[in-house]
Structures are given as C-alpha cells and as structure tokens.
C-alpha cells in the first residue's frame, strides 16, 4: 500500500500540531530560498552595474520584466498543480498526487518550449514596444534571448520546487536553490569578465551562468527525489501518468489560467510603469532597477508566508480540517506584520549603502533611488496582507475574484494614480502609485476573505477524487507490471466547513 509519511521524501503533514510552529518551519526555508535567489540576483546586478555600466543594468531591468510576463501563464499553471497536490496530500491520496505531477510535467515542458520560441522571435519587437533606451537595446536583446533558451529548464525546476512544497517539503527546494546560487555566483563574474581561460561574454555571460546553474540544480533535485522515494517521483509503470489526465488538466487550466492572467496583469502594469520611468532618463531607470532589488527583499516574507498559507490550507481542506483554516490565515497576517515590517525598517535605514553597491557611491542615480525607496516601500506591508489572504483563498481554487481585485488595483488605482497625478506631482506620482495600489489590494482582499464565497469552492470534490482513484486502481489491476499506488484513505468535506471557518 502507498502511504504518505514525513519520513518518505521529507514530506511534512501540515494538518497536525501547532499552526504557528508549522507555518514557521515551512515558511522559513521558503524565505531562505527566496533570500538566496534575491541575493544571487542582487550580486549579479552589482556585477552588471559596476563592471558593464548603467546601460547594462537598465537592459537587465527591461529584459527581466519581459521574461516575467511571458512565463506568467506557466507560473499560474504551476500554482494550480501545487494546490491539487496539496489537497491530494491532505486526503492521503498518493495516486492522485502522482497523476497530478505527471500531468503537470507532461504539459508544462512543451508549453515552456513554445514560450521560449515565441520569446526568441519577438524579443526585438517587445523591447521596442517597451521603449527600452536605445543605448540598452542591444544588451537587453542579448540577455533576453539567452534567458529564453534556458526557459524549459528554469520552468521545470520551478514546477518541481512548487510541487515539493505542495507535499509539505520546503527544505529540499532550499538546498537546490543554494546549489544553483553557488554555481551562478562563481560563473557570473567569470563569464562577464572572462577570467582565466573562459571567454569574456559580458551581459550574455550573466544569463548563460544562470542557465547552467539551473540545469545542474534540476538534475540534482530530480535525482534526490528518486533516491528518497518522494511521492512525486514517477516509477517506470507510472510514466504513463505523463499523458495528461483530461480532468486534472482541465482543473489546472481553469484554476491556473486566472492565476496566470493575474501575473500578466501585474506584469503589464509594471511594463506600463517602466515605459513611463524610461521617459525620465537612463539614470532614473537604473535607480528604479536598483530599488527593485531592495523591494525583492522586502516582499520575500509576504511571498513565503503566502506559499505557506496556501500549502497548509490546501492540505487541511483535503483532510477536512476546516477549523484550522482561519487560524492559519491569522498567523500568516501576524508573521507578515512582524517580518515585513522589520524588513522595511532595516532597508530604510541602510538604503543608501545598499543602493551604492549597485550603482556606485558617486552615481547620481543613488539619491534618486533613495527617494523612490522612501516614497514607495512602506506599501509592501499591505502587499503582504493581501498575499496571505490570496494564498488562503486560492488553496480552495478561488481565483476569479482575486484576479478582478488585481485588475482594479493595477489599472484604475495604480496606473490611474500615476497618470492622473503626474501633471501635479511629477515623478513622485509614479512612486506613490505603488503603495496606492497595494493598499487597495489589501482592503479588497480582506473583503473577499470575510465575505466572498471562497469557502464554497472546490478543486476536486470527494466524489470526483474517489472516481479517479478507482479508475487508477482499475488501470493498475489490468497491468501486470504496474506496482500498487492506490491511496490508503478517503476524504470527505464536512458539511459545516464554512461555519467552522467563519466561527474561528
């Protein structure tokens, strides 16, 4: 019999024990992963900014945001997979976990290849539409195209890390992100500067180093999954699961598409903002790029807590433990106020020192960056509040209304503020539009959490899950080479689930 345990593949049962302790034990490795990735990006930005100049730093800002918007749909697809895996883990349904993983891998790899091809072809047009400064276009194109080549590996690595977190394992992704970062930190300056026998590739070398690091980390994490016997590892008989299950795929797309669109909404609003910022000149663009590095650190606790809330809520819903759901949200909000608040205070105190690392202490972009940071960074406290609410709600497949909230926050609020007040506030309207959008998102997110219908949603009902399990059991019984991967328990949602959540 198949059985999900904490000893197998380092999965953690998120449905038992102290909620605060469990959330911290899950969130801290996720936070560490984000910190390592951000540190890697920051150090790479330092190398690019200090050795290749402000034009190259502006090129990476333009290139990265374009890459982000093109992978947004795939990211939403991965988030939907994580929700499905989390709920299946809560039901102790290992077969559904494996089937979901197979469907996700069998779908995301060809999609990522297609996205990479489209990105390569249309990269010059995209940079032109963005209004990339002419002095940065050639550098941005070289950087962006290398990123696109590596996209299938990067997205597969990301999907596997997200899936592992869905099983309750946030530690394994941390170790392999650390491995990727270590390789990248050595290769990036080596290939930018052409140290020793290596070629001097400049900004292309930065992107190539990241691709190599992610490829080696992907090989390592897959090998580790098989060596540990992770529930996500597909044995030879289970490779048939790579052929997409239509029901699972439909659920992934129906839940993943709104989340992907949500990412695209954020990215498109950011693109519009960047086009406005580019008009202020290359120094302002470079200052904004450096400030984004600071914002990456500020938002890390919120993203880690959102991921923790989503994984914990998904498993608890799968296990029928609705009484724990609002407590998970409560602790997520408490930890966000403490951790995000501390990050804002620390970076406000040391912003000049940190900005100088990217731009140089004598750069005229440093005071611009300090001004941007002081005007806008406080808004991330509200960003964190919204992310905890969204993480809770999406764990039960509630994704349409959060998308609507994000559209309102990004366009009528953020961009409306930027365009509407630019004539009176000048560039300050651009910087103040960020917290304006974040506050609006938090207020509307709280309204959805308290009064929305997210508790009534479902990814798979217990009946659907049971039917799929019986179908897999029937398939296995007709295949002499297929090992037993049937689940050990069934799951039933309590009738008073909504009352339990509201009453806590």
Secondary structure, DSSP 4 states (H G I P E B T S, - for coil): -----TTSTT---TTSS-HHHHHHHHHHHHHHHHHHHHHHHHHHHHHHHHHH-HHHHHHHHHHHHHHHHHSHHHHHHHHHHHHHHHHHHHTT-HHHHHHHHHHHHHHHHHHHHHHHHHHHHHHHHHHHHHT--HHHHHHHHHHHHHHHHTHHHHHHHHHHHHHHHHTT--HHHHHHHHHHHHHHHHHHHHHHHT-TTS---THHHHHHHHHHHHHHHHHHHHHHHHHHT-TT---GGGGGGGSPPHHHHHHHHHHHHHHHHHHHHHHHHHHHHHHHHHTT-HHHHHHHHHHHHHHHHHHHHHHHHHHHHHHHHHHHHHTT-GGGHHHHHHHHHHHHHHHHHHHHHHHHHSHHHHHHHHH-TT-THHHHHHHHHHHHGGGHHHHHHHHHHHHHHHTTT--HHHHHHHHHIIIIIIIHHHHHHHHHHTTHHHHHHHHHHHHHHHHHHHHHHHHSSGGG--SS-HHHHHHHHHHHHHHHHT-TT------S------TTHHHHHHH-
